[in-house]
Amino acid sequence: MFEAVIFDFGGVITESPFEAFNRLESERGIPKDTIRRINATNPHDNAWAKFERSEIDLAGFDVAFAAEARAAGHDLPGRDVLACLYGAVRPAMVTALRRIGAQYKTGCITNNVKSHDGAENAWRNRAVDEAMALFQHVIESSKVGIRKPDPRIYRMMTDALGVDPRKSIYLDDLGINLKPARDMGMTTIKVEAAA
């Protein structure tokens, strides 16, 4: 019945960045989930959205996020948040991806950011590169200028894999990103943990 399995990367293949955000908040004496609340405010046009679509660079994000944090009553530069953006690769998910890739087409749709100012792929490491190489096709928001939950990015993936959305499974850790995939006819799975 199914022909393809499409994954989000951060929070699915890797640990959730929200865990790292909470550690940063704790270190700075900022209430838990403040970063998530800032990112959820004006989610289609805030600093994160613009950065993930490559509409602003690192310096622009640093300033824009800091302004949003100040508006929420906190002193938090964007650069500090980016430093903890990507979690460790989950070995169980990489094993699952290898098994799935042996039978189905695989893709990855990831909201990410371009590297800037000498921080070229600072978040990438060998484990991340090896996991990314397992997908048949990867779509990065920073390269295509579209980010989830925009329905166009899901259509780009099914077109690239040559599959009907109704014969696809999509995994993400955020419900807001699952809804457009479900509306297209994909079977969706919300990932809350690796096992």
NORUR-V157175 format. One record per residue. N is the residue number from 1. PSI is psi in whole degrees, -180 to 180 (none if undefined). Layout:
N|PSI  N|PSI
//
This chain:
1|-46  2|148  3|-22  4|149  5|125  6|132  7|149  8|164  9|-66  10|124  11|-8  12|-67  13|-33  14|167  15|156  16|134  17|-19  18|-32  19|-44  20|-37  21|-43  22|-37  23|-44  24|-45  25|-43  26|-44  27|-35  28|-1  29|30  30|140  31|142  32|140  33|16  34|-44  35|-42  36|-41  37|-40  38|-43  39|-24  40|-13  41|124  42|56  43|-16  44|-11  45|17  46|-176  47|-43  48|-48  49|-46  50|-40  51|-42  52|-20  53|5  54|32  55|-19  56|155  57|-173  58|-45  59|-41  60|-40  61|-44  62|-46  63|-47  64|-44  65|-41  66|-38  67|-41  68|-40  69|-43  70|-41  71|-28  72|1  73|21  74|151  75|104  76|102  77|148  78|-36  79|-38  80|-36  81|-43  82|-30  83|-21  84|25  85|-42  86|127  87|179  88|149  89|136  90|110  91|-38  92|-35  93|-35  94|-41  95|-46  96|-42  97|-41  98|-44  99|-44  100|-42  101|-21  102|-20  103|-25  104|161  105|144  106|144  107|162  108|127  109|116  110|131  111|116  112|-175  113|150  114|152  115|143  116|165  117|48  118|2  119|34  120|112  121|38  122|-30  123|-16  124|147  125|179  126|-43  127|-40  128|-47  129|-41  130|-40  131|-44  132|-35  133|-16  134|-19  135|144  136|-34  137|139  138|132  139|122  140|128  141|-38  142|-21  143|-31  144|-11  145|18  146|142  147|154  148|140  149|24  150|122  151|-24  152|-32  153|-32  154|-40  155|-38  156|-40  157|-48  158|-35  159|-44  160|-37  161|-12  162|41  163|153  164|133  165|-33  166|-11  167|25  168|150  169|137  170|130  171|132  172|158  173|-6  174|124  175|-37  176|-29  177|-17  178|-33  179|-49  180|-36  181|-44  182|-41  183|-28  184|-12  185|1  186|151  187|131  188|149  189|125  190|120  191|121  192|-19  193|164  194|-29  195|none
//
